[in-house]
Amino acid sequence: MRAAEHKALRTRLRICEHRVEIPFRDQLRDRPVRQPLFRQSDNGRWYLYSQFEATDARRAFPCFDEPGYKAPWDLTLHVRREDTAVANTPVRSETAEQGGMKKVVFAPTPPLPSYLVALGVGPFEIVAAGHAGQKSTPIRIIVPRGHAKEAWYAVETSAPMLDLLEHYLGTAFPYAKLDNLVIPQTVGFGAMENAGLITYAATIVLAKPDEATLRFKRHYVEAFAHEAAHQWFGDLVTPKWWDDAWLNESFASWLGTKIEDRFRPAWSAGVDPIAARDRGARSDTIVSARQIRQPVTSKHDVENAFDSITYAKGQAVLQMFEGWMGEERFQAGVRRYLAAHAFGSATAEDFVGALAAAGGDAAIRPAFFSFSALCSRGSPAGGRSARRRNGSVSVRQFSRARLLSSW
Ligand SMILES: [Zn+2]
């Protein structure tokens, strides 16, 4: 905008409600370069997908692309008549247009941040996977044409896992439907928790019955439980800013493992957090290690926030506090947090405050923000010495091991 235009606009605008329309156009590209909207072919047919987390929605359309800006979204797509279009919400109307096209209007979304908006277009096959939960949420597996029979494991297992999640969280699935959309090949991510439209790499969801190994089954259960847990933690309640990305990822890792353990006890997923703790501790020994709750001041900081400190150390910290508070009190805190901030945004302070209130223990808050939890690097290496003295316990933490890394 030229200076004169800017001045004229400034003098014309008054303080009141304005509607801004920004026309824009772009061209679809093929993955593998990282693109917010990209196309892929499978068996000679073309498909369109999206992947916005963390800061790529702004490259797809003009928007306030920060997690604290949650707003309802109205999506309208103009697509070929023979294609199916999916997005975060159910289709509200389809109208034929000229040139073999159709206009697909989706129902408005509940408030969402831009990074959770998602869509898919193509000659998909849609496989019904039953209903789950208090509101009988419909679950579907959406696959490239010709792959419907390979979705059988997701069809069998998704609804009972969603039931388990609702049962733990004590609140209904927040969206009108849960679609699971298969992408032939993902780059830079395996699965993504878009509200009401989870996307996955094909290798996580699709396998012929005689090729479905235990490893494949465990991978799908783990991925679905993690992404479905995000529908509450991240989607329903979103971090105000990326420094609390751990609220999303640590929690989804921790709860995903719990759900996997309840769903298939024979797999002993309950011991997985020990491996996660070790993974986190290994990353923590590097001198350049992040703290779980790291200040984020640039786009690159956001990328860094999605590492094993956030996922694995964060999961271990939640596990530790659950063990300290007791499972029931911890669960009550989680439910309190979700109820207080549903469809809104929250911070680590809000989460820990809810735990402390439910736990009835003032020590929870300072402990959570202490060395061992969110706001310090490094793990205790030498253990702790404790000794009783005059009826009180004195605890001393030894030095932390750090590695000088040449990476
Ligand atoms: Zn995640």
Boltz pocket constraint, residues with backbone or C-beta under 6 A from the ligand:
constraints:
  - pocket:
      binder: B
      contacts: [[A, 193], [A, 226], [A, 227], [A, 230], [A, 248], [A, 249], [A, 252]]
      max_distance: 6.0
